[in-house]
Amino acid sequence: MPVTYQLVIDCADPDLLARFWAEALHYVIEPPPAGFDSWDDFYRSIGVPDEELGVGADSIADPNGEGPRIWFQVVPDTKSVKNRLHLDVHASGAFGTQDGTSDTTPDVTRARVEAEAARLVALGATRLRALTDEGLDHYAVAMADPEGNEFDIN
């Protein structure tokens, strides 16, 4: 039986990243558990000290219930090296078929990736570079979220 999991992203500003990634992934800000008016109320009920509360939105969820919950955890240190794990945002449609083959052309793939890159830049991401391999029908764009965490659009 598969296990469930959540993805945890260390950060300085959970509210900023939760709102960015909710828009980027078409997720929603996760509502507090039933019976609580806010996440701070819930956290207080399980013993989290008041000085650790008030960070704003800190988790997002797939509105369809298919993707993992993502929690943005405050950490005191800043990002200093390349991520050891990163997200690939599939915007091209090139990975959408059952047998793993492409359902689009290279020109359409490039246009879809570029459109998504532009949308995410408008939300606060930074474009780092285009990722192309000579002789391969692959196109992606390396990006960084508002705190500098790398991710790719392909």
Beta strands, then each sheet from edge to edge (+ up, - down):
strand 1: 6-11
strand 2: 28-29
strand 3: 59-61
strand 4: 69-74
strand 5: 87-89
strand 6: 126-132
strand 7: 139-144
strand 8: 150-153
sheet 1: 1+ 4+ 3- 2+
sheet 2: 5+ 8+ 7- 6+
end
